[in-house]
Amino acid sequence: MSADWKKDWKKIARANGLAIPDAALERIAESLDALEAEFRPLVRALPPETDPAVAFHAAMEDLE
């Protein structure tokens, strides 16, 4: 992927029927862009034989 490519988080949210106010969606999109920028190089560094985690389940007690 080129460096200028990025996901349009607002369109993704709307396409999934999420009713998020524009101001909140802007803040969320900025955070998601920053996270993706940090994780994308890490993903590229994974060896091909590494199995992806296809599901992640956080228990409520893990969030407290």
ZIDANOR-V27128 format. One record per backbone hydrogen bond with DSSP energy under -1.0 kcal/mol. NH is the residue of the N-H (numbers start at 1). CO is the residue of the C=O. E is the energy in kcal/mol with one decimal. If there is no record, write none. Layout:
BEGIN
nh=[NH:NH]
co=[CO:CO]
e=[E:E]
END
This chain:
BEGIN
nh=[5:9:12:13:14:15:16:17:18:20:25:26:27:28:29:30:31:32:33:34:35:36:37:38:39:40:43:44:45:46:50:62:63]
co=[2:7:8:9:10:11:12:14:13:18:21:22:23:24:25:26:27:28:29:30:31:32:33:34:35:36:39:40:41:43:47:59:60]
e=[-1.3:-1.2:-2.1:-2.5:-2.4:-2.7:-1.3:-1.8:-2.5:-1.4:-2.8:-2.2:-1.7:-2.5:-2.7:-2.1:-1.9:-2.6:-2.5:-2.1:-2.4:-2.5:-2.2:-1.6:-2.5:-2.7:-2.4:-2.0:-1.2:-1.3:-2.0:-1.2:-1.1]
END
